[in-house]
Amino acid sequence: MRTITPGNVVNHELIGLKVKVVEADNKAQKGIEGRVVDETKGSLVVETQRGEKKVDKKGRTFAFTIPSGKRVRVDGNVIAYRPEDRIKRRLEKW
């Protein structure tokens, strides 16, 4: 398995990564942070201190913390695919 870098994070499994919603169409979701525990085509499930929160991918900007400790901003529209399809697509560096 390749190392997760800022340039390829969208091509990797997101479950297990720390995440923060930095921008959101739904202002109630802005600021949600925790660890990704599940992912579907249209949403991430984030384990927060107050329980699990389901966050839509589209219309959101996420900051993922990769294993090196770097935070990487990702447009949710770019990752709005089923996880297995997103990983297979090998999206170009965005």
C-alpha positions as CSV (number, residue, x, y, z in Angstrom):
1,M,0.0,0.0,0.0
2,R,1.3,3.5,-0.9
3,T,1.9,6.1,1.8
4,I,-0.9,8.7,2.1
5,T,0.3,12.1,1.0
6,P,-1.4,15.4,0.5
7,G,-1.5,14.8,-3.2
8,N,-3.1,11.3,-3.1
9,V,-5.3,11.4,0.0
10,V,-8.5,11.3,-2.2
11,N,-7.3,7.9,-3.6
12,H,-7.0,6.3,-0.2
13,E,-9.3,4.8,2.4
14,L,-10.6,7.6,4.6
15,I,-11.9,5.5,7.4
16,G,-9.7,5.9,10.5
17,L,-8.4,9.4,9.5
18,K,-9.1,12.4,11.7
19,V,-11.3,15.0,10.0
20,K,-12.8,18.4,10.5
21,V,-15.6,20.0,8.5
22,V,-14.1,23.5,7.7
23,E,-16.8,24.7,5.3
24,A,-20.4,23.5,4.9
25,D,-23.6,24.6,3.1
26,N,-25.3,23.4,6.3
27,K,-23.8,25.7,8.9
28,A,-24.8,23.2,11.7
29,Q,-22.2,20.8,10.3
30,K,-19.4,23.3,10.1
31,G,-16.8,22.5,12.8
32,I,-17.7,18.9,13.3
33,E,-14.5,17.0,14.0
34,G,-13.5,13.5,15.0
35,R,-12.5,10.2,13.3
36,V,-14.1,8.8,10.2
37,V,-15.8,5.5,11.1
38,D,-17.8,4.9,7.9
39,E,-18.2,6.2,4.4
40,T,-20.9,6.0,1.8
41,K,-21.2,7.5,-1.7
42,G,-22.7,10.7,-0.3
43,S,-21.5,10.9,3.3
44,L,-19.0,10.4,6.0
45,V,-19.8,9.1,9.5
46,V,-17.6,10.9,12.0
47,E,-17.2,9.7,15.6
48,T,-17.1,12.9,17.7
49,Q,-17.0,13.4,21.5
50,R,-20.8,13.6,21.4
51,G,-21.4,10.5,19.3
52,E,-21.6,9.7,15.6
53,K,-22.5,12.5,13.1
54,K,-23.4,11.9,9.5
55,V,-21.9,14.6,7.2
56,D,-22.8,15.0,3.6
57,K,-19.8,15.1,1.2
58,K,-21.2,17.5,-1.4
59,G,-21.1,21.2,-0.5
60,R,-18.5,20.6,2.3
61,T,-14.8,21.2,2.6
62,F,-12.9,18.8,4.9
63,A,-9.5,18.9,6.6
64,F,-8.1,15.4,6.9
65,T,-5.1,14.7,9.1
66,I,-2.9,12.1,7.3
67,P,-0.6,9.8,9.2
68,S,2.4,12.2,8.9
69,G,0.4,14.7,10.9
70,K,-0.2,17.1,8.0
71,R,-3.7,18.5,7.5
72,V,-5.1,18.3,4.0
73,R,-8.1,20.3,2.7
74,V,-10.4,18.3,0.4
75,D,-13.4,19.5,-1.5
76,G,-16.2,17.1,-0.6
77,N,-17.5,17.1,-4.2
78,V,-14.2,15.5,-5.3
79,I,-14.8,12.5,-3.0
80,A,-18.5,12.1,-3.5
81,Y,-18.3,8.6,-4.9
82,R,-18.7,5.2,-3.4
83,P,-15.3,4.5,-1.6
84,E,-14.4,1.6,-3.8
85,D,-15.2,3.6,-7.0
86,R,-13.2,6.6,-5.7
87,I,-10.2,4.5,-4.9
88,K,-10.3,2.7,-8.3
89,R,-10.6,6.0,-10.2
90,R,-7.2,7.1,-9.2
91,L,-8.2,10.8,-9.3
92,E,-5.5,13.0,-10.6
93,K,-3.8,15.3,-8.1
94,W,-6.5,17.8,-7.5
